[in-house]
Amino acid sequence: MPLTLLVIVLSVVAWLWLRNQPASQRKPAILKLALIAGIGIVVLLAVTGRLHFVFAALAFLYPLLRRVLPSLLSGAANGGAEGKSGNQSRVSSDILEMSLDHDSGTMSGKILKGPMAGRELADLSESEFLELLRYCRAQDEDSARLLETYLDRRFGDSWRADDDASNDDGESREHGNAGGPLTEREALDILGLEPGASREEVIRAHRRMMQKVHPDHGGSNYLAARINEAKECLLG
């Protein structure tokens, strides 16, 4: 009875863990659970003195495993690769490089140029953010919009109370057109796609990204404009 209860508890834990995995990672996760379960069964049979049943089963199933196992492992590897591709979008300006995680919707960024070059945005203090924003506004409007988008997603509107320029021209910045024309590589990076992506993949990626950043859903006008540009660049 205790063994049955343990199996039930472990099954529930495994199911909850599997359910919380991203859809693209579920196939590798199932294979991992199957491997763990198999090891557990072998250990249990060894402890109870029934390990000979495992050898008998392996001898019977060996021809089948020899054919099926390589394809399963190959599928798991491909599944992992698919999960990684298209999982992040990158948007760059003259001063900043941003990444948007498709699953969590969180943004991360790095400073490419200026007095704080090389630093991660996550490491900046509030006063440093405002200093960086003033620098971006003076040097590159695109970078300023991109940083405002990051600040909005991370802090909401609270940062604007300390920003003297927000009440004057913050809204007009946000609603303006995005910067210069995109290259194909930049468009692919924005949508999180690899070279050679099909028309259907571009459309799906555009739809997925717009659900994350559309202004009607609390997102950014600037990012939405860039995502629309990326789609037009790749389909035009």
N, CA, C and O of each residue as an XYZ file, in Angstrom:
944
protein
N       0.812     -1.225      0.000
C       0.000      0.000      0.000
C       0.849      1.281      0.000
O       0.564      2.192     -0.777
N       1.895      1.377      0.860
C       2.738      2.571      0.820
C       3.373      2.782     -0.553
O       3.528      3.918     -1.002
N       3.745      1.668     -1.228
C       4.357      1.769     -2.547
C       3.366      2.341     -3.556
O       3.723      3.186     -4.377
N       2.125      1.877     -3.487
C       1.081      2.396     -4.394
C       0.860      3.885     -4.178
O       0.720      4.650     -5.132
N       0.831      4.288     -2.910
C       0.643      5.705     -2.582
C       1.802      6.540     -3.106
O       1.599      7.638     -3.624
N       3.025      6.014     -2.971
C       4.199      6.727     -3.469
C       4.137      6.909     -4.981
O       4.460      7.979     -5.496
N       3.719      5.854     -5.695
C       3.593      5.923     -7.147
C       2.570      6.977     -7.551
O       2.791      7.734     -8.496
N       1.446      7.023     -6.829
C       0.398      8.010     -7.133
C       0.914      9.434     -6.916
O       0.695     10.315     -7.748
N       1.605      9.652     -5.783
C       2.130     10.987     -5.475
C       3.144     11.422     -6.525
O       3.101     12.554     -7.007
N       4.060     10.515     -6.880
C       5.068     10.845     -7.880
C       4.440     11.108     -9.241
O       4.902     11.974     -9.984
N       3.396     10.367     -9.570
C       2.703     10.571    -10.851
C       2.057     11.949    -10.910
O       2.122     12.630    -11.934
N       1.428     12.357     -9.800
C       0.791     13.677     -9.755
C       1.838     14.778     -9.879
O       1.639     15.751    -10.606
N       2.969     14.623     -9.159
C       4.050     15.620     -9.232
C       4.591     15.714    -10.661
O       4.822     16.807    -11.178
N       4.787     14.552    -11.289
C       5.303     14.541    -12.661
C       4.324     15.202    -13.620
O       4.731     15.944    -14.514
N       3.022     14.933    -13.434
C       2.008     15.530    -14.312
C       1.965     17.041    -14.155
O       1.855     17.761    -15.148
N       2.050     17.536    -12.913
C       2.043     18.982    -12.682
C       3.279     19.638    -13.290
O       3.195     20.715    -13.880
N       4.435     18.973    -13.137
C       5.666     19.508    -13.721
C       5.576     19.559    -15.240
O       5.995     20.533    -15.865
N       5.019     18.490    -15.831
C       4.893     18.428    -17.284
C       3.935     19.490    -17.795
O       4.177     20.094    -18.840
N       2.863     19.719    -17.078
C       1.862     20.704    -17.505
C       2.426     22.120    -17.506
O       1.989     22.963    -18.290
N       3.403     22.388    -16.623
C       3.987     23.723    -16.544
C       5.096     23.960    -17.561
O       5.618     25.070    -17.658
N       5.462     22.930    -18.318
C       6.495     23.094    -19.339
C       5.920     23.806    -20.562
O       4.756     23.596    -20.901
N       6.720     24.651    -21.233
C       6.256     25.256    -22.495
C       5.906     24.158    -23.492
O       6.497     23.078    -23.463
N       4.952     24.428    -24.368
C       4.488     23.417    -25.330
C       5.635     22.867    -26.168
O       5.664     21.680    -26.492
N       6.583     23.739    -26.517
C       7.691     23.310    -27.373
C       8.656     22.373    -26.655
O       9.458     21.692    -27.296
N       8.578     22.338    -25.299
C       9.510     21.517    -24.528
C       8.870     20.254    -23.978
O       9.526     19.494    -23.266
N       7.600     20.014    -24.295
C       6.909     18.893    -23.660
C       7.373     17.531    -24.149
O       7.443     16.582    -23.367
N       7.693     17.422    -25.445
C       8.156     16.132    -25.952
C       9.466     15.710    -25.293
O       9.563     14.576    -24.825
N      10.504     16.599    -25.237
C      11.710     16.212    -24.498
C      11.432     15.928    -23.028
O      12.061     15.049    -22.439
N      10.480     16.676    -22.421
C      10.159     16.466    -21.009
C       9.533     15.087    -20.788
O       9.826     14.424    -19.793
N       8.669     14.653    -21.720
C       8.054     13.325    -21.606
C       9.125     12.243    -21.684
O       9.101     11.280    -20.918
N      10.070     12.408    -22.619
C      11.156     11.428    -22.734
C      12.005     11.401    -21.473
O      12.451     10.338    -21.043
N      12.228     12.566    -20.881
C      13.007     12.625    -19.649
C      12.281     11.916    -18.512
O      12.894     11.173    -17.745
N      10.964     12.148    -18.405
C      10.182     11.460    -17.375
C      10.178      9.952    -17.588
O      10.268      9.179    -16.635
N      10.075      9.545    -18.848
C      10.086      8.112    -19.144
C      11.413      7.481    -18.735
O      11.442      6.364    -18.217
N      12.514      8.202    -18.970
C      13.836      7.696    -18.591
C      13.943      7.572    -17.070
O      14.433      6.568    -16.553
N      13.479      8.608    -16.359
C      13.527      8.573    -14.890
C      12.673      7.427    -14.352
O      13.075      6.715    -13.432
N      11.471      7.260    -14.951
C      10.587      6.173    -14.510
C      11.229      4.815    -14.763
O      11.135      3.909    -13.934
N      11.883      4.681    -15.918
C      12.547      3.408    -16.233
C      13.653      3.089    -15.244
O      13.783      1.949    -14.798
N      14.459      4.102    -14.896
C      15.522      3.894    -13.917
C      14.930      3.505    -12.563
O      15.443      2.624    -11.874
N      13.838      4.181    -12.198
C      13.186      3.858    -10.920
C      12.687      2.424    -10.880
O      12.825      1.741     -9.865
N      12.106      1.967    -11.987
C      11.600      0.581    -12.041
C      12.747     -0.412    -11.920
O      12.638     -1.410    -11.208
N      13.853     -0.135    -12.619
C      15.019     -1.026    -12.543
C      15.549     -1.107    -11.116
O      15.852     -2.193    -10.622
N      15.660      0.051    -10.451
C      16.140      0.067     -9.064
C      15.201     -0.717     -8.159
O      15.649     -1.483     -7.306
N      13.887     -0.523     -8.347
C      12.906     -1.231     -7.530
C      12.988     -2.741     -7.729
O      12.933     -3.504     -6.765
N      13.119     -3.168     -8.983
C      13.231     -4.600     -9.255
C      14.523     -5.183     -8.690
O      14.559     -6.322     -8.226
N      15.595     -4.365     -8.740
C      16.867     -4.835     -8.181
C      16.755     -5.023     -6.672
O      17.272     -5.996     -6.122
N      16.077     -4.086     -6.003
C      15.914     -4.173     -4.550
C      15.053     -5.371     -4.162
O      15.311     -6.018     -3.147
N      14.037     -5.669     -4.962
C      13.118     -6.778     -4.636
C      13.567     -8.108     -5.218
O      12.856     -9.106     -5.095
N      14.743     -8.138     -5.854
C      15.270     -9.393     -6.378
C      14.587     -9.882     -7.641
O      14.603    -11.083     -7.911
N      13.986     -8.995     -8.425
C      13.284     -9.390     -9.655
C      13.936     -8.806    -10.900
O      13.286     -8.661    -11.934
N      15.213     -8.472    -10.804
C      15.887     -7.813    -11.915
C      15.961     -8.696    -13.163
O      16.085     -8.185    -14.276
N      15.886    -10.008    -12.984
C      15.968    -10.892    -14.147
C      14.824    -10.666    -15.127
O      14.957    -10.946    -16.318
N      13.677    -10.148    -14.615
C      12.558     -9.838    -15.512
C      12.943     -8.728    -16.501
O      12.515     -8.740    -17.655
N      13.758     -7.767    -16.035
C      14.182     -6.664    -16.897
C      15.038     -7.191    -18.038
O      14.848     -6.821    -19.197
N      15.993     -8.070    -17.693
C      16.865     -8.608    -18.742
C      16.078     -9.416    -19.762
O      16.357     -9.362    -20.960
N      15.101    -10.159    -19.282
C      14.275    -10.941    -20.197
C      13.481    -10.024    -21.130
O      13.360    -10.295    -22.325
N      12.941     -8.936    -20.571
C      12.162     -7.991    -21.381
C      13.050     -7.277    -22.401
O      12.652     -7.067    -23.547
N      14.270     -6.903    -21.965
C      15.189     -6.227    -22.883
C      15.605     -7.135    -24.032
O      15.722     -6.695    -25.175
N      15.824     -8.395    -23.719
C      16.198     -9.350    -24.776
C      15.072     -9.500    -25.789
O      15.319     -9.666    -26.984
N      13.836     -9.442    -25.306
C      12.678     -9.578    -26.184
C      12.476     -8.311    -27.029
O      12.115     -8.382    -28.204
N      12.720     -7.139    -26.393
C      12.431     -5.867    -27.066
C      13.631     -5.288    -27.820
O      13.493     -4.275    -28.505
N      14.793     -5.911    -27.704
C      16.005     -5.349    -28.295
C      15.870     -5.018    -29.790
O      16.255     -3.924    -30.203
N      15.330     -5.941    -30.616
C      15.213     -5.606    -32.048
C      14.362     -4.363    -32.296
O      14.672     -3.552    -33.168
N      13.276     -4.223    -31.514
C      12.405     -3.054    -31.681
C      13.100     -1.781    -31.218
O      13.039     -0.756    -31.896
N      13.769     -1.843    -30.052
C      14.446     -0.658    -29.525
C      15.554     -0.191    -30.457
O      15.798      1.006    -30.609
N      16.222     -1.162    -31.080
C      17.323     -0.820    -31.975
C      16.841      0.030    -33.143
O      17.576      0.879    -33.647
N      15.602     -0.202    -33.571
C      15.050      0.569    -34.694
C      14.422      1.884    -34.253
O      14.564      2.904    -34.927
N      13.728      1.857    -33.118
C      12.915      3.005    -32.707
C      13.708      4.042    -31.926
O      13.483      5.241    -32.090
N      14.654      3.590    -31.059
C      15.334      4.513    -30.161
C      16.086      5.629    -30.871
O      15.984      6.778    -30.443
N      16.853      5.346    -31.956
C      17.550      6.467    -32.624
C      16.615      7.551    -33.126
O      16.929      8.738    -33.034
N      15.456      7.146    -33.663
C      14.521      8.158    -34.167
C      13.915      8.976    -33.034
O      13.666     10.173    -33.186
N      13.675      8.315    -31.882
C      13.136      9.042    -30.731
C      14.138     10.077    -30.230
O      13.778     11.220    -29.946
N      15.409      9.658    -30.127
C      16.430     10.587    -29.662
C      16.617     11.732    -30.644
O      16.814     12.878    -30.241
N      16.554     11.418    -31.944
C      16.672     12.458    -32.953
C      15.514     13.440    -32.861
O      15.698     14.651    -32.986
N      14.301     12.896    -32.638
C      13.130     13.766    -32.508
C      13.234     14.669    -31.301
O      12.839     15.834    -31.349
N      13.783     14.114    -30.185
C      13.941     14.932    -28.984
C      14.927     16.059    -29.228
O      14.710     17.192    -28.798
N      16.029     15.736    -29.932
C      17.022     16.776    -30.239
C      16.425     17.848    -31.119
O      16.652     19.037    -30.892
N      15.654     17.441    -32.135
C      15.023     18.419    -33.022
C      14.002     19.243    -32.284
O      13.867     20.446    -32.509
N      13.268     18.567    -31.377
C      12.263     19.289    -30.595
C      12.906     20.351    -29.739
O      12.385     21.459    -29.608
N      14.089     20.001    -29.130
C      14.796     20.990    -28.332
C      15.260     22.153    -29.170
O      15.214     23.303    -28.734
N      15.717     21.848    -30.400
C      16.173     22.932    -31.277
C      15.025     23.826    -31.677
O      15.179     25.047    -31.723
N      13.857     23.233    -31.972
C      12.701     24.038    -32.356
C      12.259     24.901    -31.200
O      11.829     26.039    -31.390
N      12.367     24.338    -29.955
C      11.964     25.127    -28.806
C      12.835     26.354    -28.625
O      12.373     27.389    -28.144
N      14.131     26.231    -29.021
C      15.023     27.358    -28.834
C      14.829     28.395    -29.921
O      14.820     29.594    -29.638
N      14.671     27.943    -31.189
C      14.489     28.912    -32.261
C      13.111     29.529    -32.141
O      12.132     28.827    -31.888
N      13.029     30.816    -32.317
C      11.754     31.493    -32.232
C      11.301     31.749    -30.812
O      10.167     32.177    -30.599
N      12.177     31.493    -29.809
C      11.790     31.678    -28.422
C      12.091     33.089    -27.942
O      11.557     33.520    -26.921
N      12.935     33.812    -28.661
C      13.281     35.173    -28.288
C      13.326     36.066    -29.518
O      13.693     35.640    -30.614
N      12.941     37.318    -29.301
C      13.071     38.331    -30.346
C      14.123     39.342    -29.906
O      14.261     39.632    -28.717
N      14.857     39.869    -30.868
C      15.876     40.871    -30.570
C      15.594     42.139    -31.374
O      15.352     42.088    -32.580
N      15.631     43.268    -30.684
C      15.451     44.570    -31.328
C      16.643     45.431    -30.935
O      16.938     45.597    -29.751
N      17.319     45.973    -31.928
C      18.524     46.771    -31.660
C      18.343     48.194    -32.166
O      17.644     48.451    -33.145
N      18.993     49.099    -31.467
C      19.099     50.490    -31.920
C      20.582     50.865    -31.877
O      21.439     50.007    -31.667
N      20.870     52.124    -32.071
C      22.266     52.548    -32.084
C      22.927     52.360    -30.712
O      24.128     52.100    -30.633
N      22.149     52.491    -29.642
C      22.704     52.482    -28.286
C      22.341     51.227    -27.507
O      23.088     50.821    -26.616
N      21.202     50.599    -27.825
C      20.678     49.497    -27.015
C      20.413     48.253    -27.845
O      20.153     48.325    -29.045
N      20.487     47.111    -27.173
C      20.041     45.849    -27.755
C      19.088     45.201    -26.755
O      19.454     44.977    -25.601
N      17.861     44.898    -27.195
C      16.836     44.328    -26.323
C      16.458     42.928    -26.783
O      16.489     42.619    -27.974
N      16.097     42.081    -25.810
C      15.559     40.753    -26.101
C      14.214     40.618    -25.405
O      14.052     41.023    -24.254
N      13.249     40.041    -26.123
C      11.925     39.792    -25.562
C      11.684     38.293    -25.558
O      11.701     37.655    -26.610
N      11.458     37.729    -24.374
C      11.174     36.309    -24.254
C       9.715     36.051    -24.604
O       8.816     36.645    -24.009
N       9.477     35.165    -25.568
C       8.109     34.924    -26.041
C       7.244     34.247    -24.989
O       6.042     34.506    -24.921
N       7.832     33.386    -24.172
C       7.034     32.640    -23.202
C       6.630     33.498    -22.012
O       5.466     33.497    -21.610
N       7.586     34.230    -21.447
C       7.303     35.018    -20.243
C       6.904     36.455    -20.544
O       6.270     37.112    -19.719
N       7.280     36.952    -21.742
C       6.980     38.340    -22.076
C       7.942     39.333    -21.432
O       7.737     40.541    -21.555
N       8.984     38.861    -20.750
C       9.931     39.753    -20.094
C      10.981     40.251    -21.092
O      11.346     39.562    -22.045
N      11.452     41.482    -20.831
C      12.477     42.082    -21.676
C      13.787     42.163    -20.910
O      13.795     42.393    -19.700
N      14.879     41.975    -21.609
C      16.205     42.196    -21.050
C      16.980     43.027    -22.059
O      16.645     43.044    -23.243
N      18.013     43.714    -21.595
C      18.713     44.594    -22.522
C      20.151     44.844    -22.130
O      20.554     44.640    -20.985
N      20.916     45.294    -23.115
C      22.326     45.603    -22.921
C      22.633     46.929    -23.605
O      22.070     47.245    -24.653
N      23.526     47.694    -23.003
C      23.912     48.994    -23.546
C      25.110     48.799    -24.466
O      26.135     48.255    -24.054
N      24.981     49.239    -25.693
C      26.019     49.022    -26.703
C      26.988     50.187    -26.833
O      28.112     50.010    -27.304
N      26.563     51.378    -26.419
C      27.331     52.583    -26.740
C      27.099     53.635    -25.668
O      26.048     53.665    -25.029
N      28.086     54.492    -25.479
C      27.939     55.589    -24.539
C      28.680     55.348    -23.237
O      29.439     54.385    -23.130
N      28.473     56.210    -22.237
C      29.200     56.119    -20.968
C      28.958     54.804    -20.221
O      29.809     54.374    -19.443
N      27.804     54.160    -20.450
C      27.492     52.918    -19.739
C      27.618     51.689    -20.635
O      27.060     50.639    -20.315
N      28.321     51.796    -21.721
C      28.438     50.690    -22.685
C      28.919     49.412    -22.004
O      29.827     49.431    -21.173
N      28.279     48.293    -22.382
C      28.650     46.991    -21.845
C      27.839     46.562    -20.641
O      27.901     45.398    -20.245
N      27.083     47.462    -20.052
C      26.311     47.122    -18.857
C      24.941     46.554    -19.242
O      24.383     46.886    -20.287
N      24.418     45.688    -18.367
C      23.074     45.141    -18.539
C      22.071     46.099    -17.905
O      22.344     46.686    -16.858
N      20.909     46.254    -18.541
C      19.890     47.157    -17.988
C      19.417     46.706    -16.615
O      19.066     47.531    -15.773
N      19.408     45.387    -16.388
C      18.943     44.858    -15.098
C      19.819     45.330    -13.940
O      19.386     45.290    -12.788
N      21.049     45.779    -14.228
C      21.976     46.180    -13.159
C      21.916     47.669    -12.841
O      22.589     48.126    -11.917
N      21.122     48.435    -13.591
C      21.101     49.885    -13.393
C      20.184     50.284    -12.248
O      19.175     49.634    -11.977
N      20.563     51.372    -11.581
C      19.693     51.962    -10.561
C      18.704     52.907    -11.231
O      18.816     53.180    -12.426
N      17.732     53.409    -10.464
C      16.724     54.309    -11.036
C      17.375     55.571    -11.592
O      17.018     56.024    -12.680
N      18.324     56.143    -10.856
C      18.967     57.374    -11.331
C      19.781     57.105    -12.603
O      19.860     57.960    -13.484
N      20.383     55.918    -12.692
C      21.149     55.574    -13.893
C      20.235     55.386    -15.098
O      20.600     55.745    -16.218
N      19.032     54.816    -14.869
C      18.065     54.694    -15.952
C      17.715     56.067    -16.526
O      17.680     56.244    -17.743
N      17.457     57.031    -15.653
C      17.087     58.370    -16.112
C      18.263     59.044    -16.817
O      18.078     59.766    -17.796
N      19.469     58.806    -16.314
C      20.656     59.358    -16.979
C      20.825     58.752    -18.375
O      21.128     59.456    -19.339
N      20.623     57.429    -18.466
C      20.717     56.760    -19.761
C      19.634     57.257    -20.708
O      19.887     57.436    -21.899
N      18.431     57.482    -20.191
C      17.335     57.958    -21.024
C      17.631     59.346    -21.579
O      17.340     59.627    -22.742
N      18.208     60.212    -20.752
C      18.578     61.558    -21.236
C      19.644     61.455    -22.330
O      19.606     62.186    -23.320
N      20.590     60.542    -22.137
C      21.640     60.353    -23.147
C      21.023     59.860    -24.461
O      21.367     60.352    -25.536
N      20.116     58.889    -24.367
C      19.473     58.352    -25.576
C      18.681     59.423    -26.303
O      18.727     59.507    -27.530
N      17.954     60.242    -25.554
C      17.159     61.294    -26.191
C      18.041     62.311    -26.910
O      17.653     62.880    -27.930
N      19.220     62.527    -26.365
C      20.127     63.489    -26.990
C      20.827     62.904    -28.213
O      21.176     63.628    -29.145
N      21.032     61.572    -28.200
C      21.842     60.949    -29.245
C      21.042     60.212    -30.320
O      21.395     60.255    -31.499
N      19.962     59.532    -29.910
C      19.261     58.663    -30.864
C      17.829     58.449    -30.398
O      17.587     57.840    -29.356
N      16.880     58.958    -31.186
C      15.469     58.884    -30.802
C      14.977     57.440    -30.718
O      14.186     57.100    -29.837
N      15.447     56.593    -31.636
C      15.049     55.186    -31.615
C      15.438     54.520    -30.298
O      14.652     53.768    -29.720
N      16.647     54.796    -29.829
C      17.121     54.216    -28.574
C      16.278     54.706    -27.400
O      15.995     53.952    -26.469
N      15.880     55.982    -27.455
C      15.043     56.527    -26.389
C      13.694     55.815    -26.346
O      13.218     55.462    -25.267
N      13.081     55.601    -27.498
C      11.796     54.885    -27.540
C      11.942     53.462    -27.008
O      11.097     52.962    -26.266
N      13.044     52.825    -27.412
C      13.269     51.445    -26.990
C      13.447     51.364    -25.474
O      12.914     50.459    -24.833
N      14.194     52.306    -24.906
C      14.390     52.313    -23.458
C      13.091     52.631    -22.734
O      12.812     52.040    -21.691
N      12.290     53.548    -23.262
C      10.994     53.844    -22.657
C      10.102     52.603    -22.648
O       9.383     52.350    -21.681
N      10.157     51.838    -23.732
C       9.389     50.595    -23.801
C       9.829     49.628    -22.707
O       8.995     49.012    -22.043
N      11.135     49.498    -22.523
C      11.663     48.621    -21.471
C      11.205     49.095    -20.094
O      10.761     48.295    -19.270
N      11.314     50.397    -19.849
C      10.930     50.944    -18.553
C       9.440     50.746    -18.283
O       9.043     50.447    -17.157
N       8.612     50.915    -19.324
C       7.166     50.707    -19.161
C       6.856     49.253    -18.793
O       6.027     48.993    -17.922
N       7.528     48.306    -19.464
C       7.261     46.889    -19.200
C       7.789     46.470    -17.837
O       7.216     45.588    -17.196
N       8.869     47.088    -17.389
C       9.459     46.687    -16.112
C       8.856     47.412    -14.915
O       8.645     46.814    -13.859
N       8.575     48.725    -15.088
C       8.134     49.526    -13.946
C       6.724     50.086    -14.091
O       6.235     50.750    -13.177
N       6.059     49.833    -15.217
C       4.772     50.477    -15.438
C       4.987     51.962    -15.685
O       5.967     52.354    -16.319
N       4.069     52.793    -15.184
C       4.189     54.251    -15.381
C       4.935     54.937    -14.246
O       5.128     56.152    -14.292
N       5.359     54.194    -13.230
C       5.918     54.829    -12.035
C       7.191     55.620    -12.334
O       7.445     56.642    -11.697
N       7.998     55.156    -13.303
C       9.254     55.850    -13.593
C       9.033     57.235    -14.181
O       9.899     58.103    -14.069
N       7.864     57.451    -14.814
C       7.603     58.725    -15.479
C       7.471     59.881    -14.489
O       7.675     61.040    -14.852
N       7.128     59.563    -13.230
C       7.004     60.619    -12.226
C       8.340     61.312    -11.987
O       8.367     62.485    -11.613
N       9.443     60.607    -12.197
C      10.777     61.179    -11.985
C      11.418     61.677    -13.279
O      12.548     62.167    -13.275
N      10.682     61.545    -14.389
C      11.233     61.941    -15.689
C      10.621     63.261    -16.111
O       9.432     63.330    -16.421
N      11.420     64.299    -16.123
C      10.916     65.640    -16.434
C      10.358     65.749    -17.844
O       9.443     66.535    -18.088
N      10.894     64.974    -18.768
C      10.481     65.118    -20.171
C       9.204     64.350    -20.494
O       8.606     64.582    -21.544
N       8.772     63.446    -19.625
C       7.627     62.596    -19.963
C       6.360     63.388    -20.182
O       5.606     63.106    -21.113
N       6.109     64.389    -19.330
C       4.875     65.147    -19.440
C       4.860     66.038    -20.682
O       3.800     66.439    -21.163
N       6.064     66.342    -21.193
C       6.128     67.255    -22.341
C       5.996     66.530    -23.667
O       5.155     66.892    -24.490
N       6.834     65.490    -23.888
C       6.835     64.880    -25.220
C       6.863     63.370    -25.183
O       7.075     62.740    -26.219
N       6.651     62.751    -23.993
C       6.711     61.294    -23.913
C       5.686     60.617    -24.793
O       5.988     59.621    -25.451
N       4.467     61.153    -24.812
C       3.410     60.516    -25.595
C       3.677     60.643    -27.085
O       3.446     59.701    -27.842
N       4.168     61.815    -27.513
C       4.416     61.980    -28.940
C       5.544     61.069    -29.404
O       5.526     60.596    -30.540
N       6.531     60.814    -28.537
C       7.594     59.880    -28.893
C       7.023     58.506    -29.129
O       7.340     57.838    -30.113
N       6.169     58.095    -28.204
C       5.673     56.725    -28.252
C       4.809     56.483    -29.469
O       4.795     55.375    -30.005
N       4.092     57.492    -29.914
C       3.158     57.281    -31.023
C       3.771     57.607    -32.372
O       3.102     57.463    -33.396
N       5.016     58.039    -32.404
C       5.649     58.346    -33.677
C       5.984     57.091    -34.431
O       5.874     55.987    -33.899
N       6.399     57.256    -35.685
C       6.799     56.110    -36.491
C       8.110     55.556    -35.999
O       8.911     56.278    -35.406
N       8.336     54.280    -36.239
C       9.595     53.654    -35.851
C      10.714     54.170    -36.745
O      10.474     54.889    -37.714
N      11.964     53.781    -36.392
C      13.138     54.310    -37.073
C      13.295     53.807    -38.487
O      12.324     53.406    -39.128
N      14.543     53.830    -38.978
C      14.827     53.553    -40.382
C      14.409     52.175    -40.827
O      14.034     51.336    -40.008
N      14.474     51.931    -42.158
C      14.042     50.648    -42.706
C      14.874     49.487    -42.156
O      16.069     49.629    -41.894
N      14.222     48.345    -41.991
C      14.872     47.160    -41.441
C      15.578     46.368    -42.530
O      15.132     46.335    -43.677
N      16.672     45.738    -42.166
C      17.270     44.738    -43.036
C      16.543     43.412    -42.807
O      15.805     43.261    -41.833
N      16.757     42.458    -43.708
C      16.116     41.148    -43.547
C      16.572     40.475    -42.256
O      15.767     39.850    -41.566
N      17.860     40.597    -41.924
C      18.386     39.994    -40.703
C      17.734     40.595    -39.470
O      17.387     39.871    -38.536
N      17.563     41.924    -39.457
C      16.913     42.597    -38.330
C      15.457     42.155    -38.210
O      14.962     41.923    -37.107
N      14.769     42.038    -39.358
C      13.371     41.604    -39.333
C      13.243     40.190    -38.770
O      12.338     39.912    -37.984
N      14.146     39.301    -39.169
C      14.136     37.932    -38.650
C      14.395     37.924    -37.148
O      13.752     37.175    -36.412
N      15.329     38.748    -36.691
C      15.638     38.822    -35.262
C      14.437     39.309    -34.461
O      14.147     38.787    -33.384
N      13.740     40.310    -34.990
C      12.579     40.864    -34.283
C      11.488     39.813    -34.108
O      10.860     39.734    -33.052
N      11.263     39.004    -35.146
C      10.216     37.985    -35.082
C      10.726     36.662    -34.507
O       9.955     35.716    -34.343
N      12.012     36.597    -34.204
C      12.559     35.381    -33.622
C      12.615     34.224    -34.598
O      12.391     33.076    -34.214
N      12.916     34.515    -35.871
C      12.926     33.491    -36.916
C      14.333     33.286    -37.465
O      15.220     34.121    -37.288
N      14.511     32.153    -38.134
C      15.778     31.849    -38.786
C      15.677     32.141    -40.288
O      14.574     32.152    -40.835
N      16.815     32.378    -40.967
C      16.778     32.589    -42.418
C      16.080     31.436    -43.132
O      16.244     30.273    -42.764
N      15.307     31.770    -44.148
C      14.572     30.747    -44.884
C      13.191     30.474    -44.318
O      12.515     29.554    -44.780
N      12.753     31.241    -43.336
C      11.419     31.035    -42.754
C      10.345     31.198    -43.821
O      10.433     32.082    -44.672
N       9.339     30.347    -43.769
C       8.266     30.388    -44.756
C       7.298     31.539    -44.465
O       7.335     32.144    -43.394
N       6.435     31.827    -45.439
C       5.425     32.872    -45.269
C       4.522     32.569    -44.070
O       4.180     33.464    -43.297
N       4.140     31.294    -43.924
C       3.276     30.895    -42.806
C       3.968     31.110    -41.468
O       3.335     31.537    -40.502
N       5.271     30.816    -41.404
C       6.023     31.012    -40.162
C       6.116     32.488    -39.809
O       6.024     32.856    -38.638
N       6.297     33.331    -40.813
C       6.348     34.777    -40.578
C       5.016     35.268    -40.024
O       4.981     36.041    -39.066
N       3.930     34.819    -40.627
C       2.601     35.256    -40.183
C       2.322     34.783    -38.761
O       1.792     35.538    -37.945
N       2.681     33.522    -38.461
C       2.454     32.998    -37.104
C       3.289     33.753    -36.074
O       2.803     34.087    -34.994
N       4.558     34.019    -36.420
C       5.431     34.737    -35.488
C       4.922     36.154    -35.255
O       4.938     36.644    -34.125
N       4.470     36.816    -36.321
C       3.926     38.174    -36.196
C       2.700     38.184    -35.292
O       2.562     39.054    -34.432
N       1.809     37.210    -35.491
C       0.596     37.145    -34.662
C       0.952     36.902    -33.196
O       0.384     37.528    -32.301
N       1.897     35.987    -32.955
C       2.299     35.663    -31.585
C       2.916     36.879    -30.892
O       2.622     37.159    -29.730
N       3.785     37.604    -31.629
C       4.440     38.765    -31.044
C       3.453     39.896    -30.765
O       3.543     40.559    -29.731
N       2.520     40.117    -31.675
C       1.550     41.190    -31.475
C       0.664     40.926    -30.264
O       0.233     41.863    -29.592
N       0.391     39.656    -29.983
C      -0.379     39.332    -28.787
C       0.369     39.718    -27.518
O      -0.240     40.005    -26.488
N       1.708     39.722    -27.604
C       2.522     40.066    -26.437
C       2.665     41.576    -26.255
O       2.660     42.061    -25.123
N       2.791     42.325    -27.350
C       3.193     43.730    -27.226
C       2.186     44.720    -27.791
O       2.472     45.917    -27.826
N       1.019     44.269    -28.234
C       0.064     45.205    -28.823
C      -0.353     46.253    -27.783
O      -0.601     45.907    -26.628
N      -0.432     47.530    -28.182
C      -0.813     48.583    -27.229
C      -2.152     48.333    -26.545
O      -2.327     48.724    -25.391
N      -3.091     47.700    -27.215
C      -4.392     47.413    -26.610
C      -4.273     46.434    -25.451
O      -5.175     46.346    -24.617
N      -3.170     45.701    -25.393
C      -2.938     44.735    -24.314
C      -1.901     45.266    -23.329
O      -1.276     44.490    -22.606
N      -1.717     46.577    -23.299
C      -0.747     47.164    -22.390
C       0.670     47.145    -22.907
O       1.615     47.337    -22.142
N       0.833     46.915    -24.209
C       2.163     46.832    -24.795
C       2.664     48.169    -25.298
O       2.247     49.225    -24.823
N       3.557     48.110    -26.258
C       4.256     49.300    -26.724
C       3.934     49.612    -28.177
O       3.980     48.729    -29.033
N       3.610     50.864    -28.451
C       3.402     51.304    -29.833
C       4.674     51.163    -30.652
O       4.633     50.792    -31.825
N       5.808     51.465    -30.020
C       7.077     51.402    -30.749
C       7.394     49.971    -31.168
O       7.731     49.727    -32.327
N       7.288     49.014    -30.230
C       7.568     47.626    -30.574
C       6.563     47.080    -31.576
O       6.924     46.336    -32.487
N       5.289     47.457    -31.403
C       4.264     46.996    -32.347
C       4.586     47.489    -33.754
O       4.428     46.748    -34.724
N       5.041     48.747    -33.868
C       5.403     49.288    -35.184
C       6.581     48.533    -35.776
O       6.596     48.245    -36.972
N       7.579     48.206    -34.940
C       8.743     47.466    -35.420
C       8.362     46.061    -35.871
O       8.882     45.566    -36.870
N       7.456     45.418    -35.136
C       7.014     44.059    -35.486
C       6.243     44.079    -36.810
O       6.409     43.193    -37.649
N       5.396     45.103    -36.986
C       4.681     45.233    -38.258
C       5.662     45.478    -39.411
O       5.494     44.932    -40.501
N       6.683     46.301    -39.163
C       7.698     46.537    -40.190
C       8.432     45.253    -40.556
O       8.721     44.998    -41.725
N       8.731     44.443    -39.527
C       9.448     43.190    -39.770
C       8.620     42.280    -40.668
O       9.150     41.662    -41.591
N       7.323     42.198    -40.395
C       6.459     41.370    -41.222
C       6.426     41.874    -42.669
O       6.543     41.087    -43.609
N       6.264     43.195    -42.839
C       6.222     43.771    -44.186
C       7.539     43.544    -44.925
O       7.548     43.271    -46.125
N       8.643     43.659    -44.200
C       9.963     43.461    -44.829
C      10.111     42.031    -45.347
O      10.617     41.823    -46.450
N       9.677     41.052    -44.566
C       9.873     39.648    -44.939
C       8.857     39.170    -45.962
O       9.149     38.271    -46.751
N       7.653     39.766    -45.961
C       6.615     39.325    -46.902
C       6.561     40.199    -48.144
O       5.977     39.817    -49.158
N       7.171     41.372    -48.061
C       7.141     42.275    -49.207
C       8.148     41.865    -50.240
O       8.265     42.514    -51.279
